[in-house]
């Protein structure tokens, strides 16, 4: 059994009470609760995130293990390096941060996912994220057109990646490369990726035990939040400078 959240409280049960790997929903911790920026902040500070579909109540997750991309370990392939270098030097191509968060959210919600019908980025979740200043979008623009991007959450020296989309080849990967540059600039060592996928592993992400993830949060989420979240072309040197 999982806990049903009290509407008047921002408390969550301990993560050790999340359903285990032998169940149909490993990592599921709790259900219910009104979606607000305050509840999202309380959840993310403890490594808990919402994930549910249309017609379901809010479902809250704390999986074990946790997929994490350490920004120092990001794997930049030769082909992706060439793509980013070309993008960075082409007039009319730019990275924007928080320029059009609402469109990024809608685009991520409508992006097709392998083996998944519908979306978990339901309208009420979009509204809660848009009302939360901690949510940021990193956007790939080409000649005035939004062609890809991602969004996530920054608390202290921690970034939680949520979803990506692309309308042109590699546009979401370019946005991720820009996020890596921002995180390195802001001294953010980990990006939470939540779940293990082959694509994330190919970029350098790896699983860590939930206890290790929560210990990292405790040491980083209360640090001063960096800012401002803006992107300058000079940031590319954090990724493209030869080592």
Secondary structure, DSSP 8 states (H G I E B T S, - for coil): --EE--TT------GGGS--TTSSSTTEEEE-----HHHHHHHHTTT-EE---TTS--EEE--SSEEEEEGGG----HHHHHHHHHHHHSTTEEEEESSSHHHHHHHHHHS-BTTB-S-SS-HHHHHHHHT-TTEEEEEEEETTEEEEEEEEEEETTEEEEEEEEESSTTHHHHHHHHHHHHHHHTT--EEEEES--HHHHHTT-EEE-HHHHHHHHHHHTTS---------GGGGHHHHS--
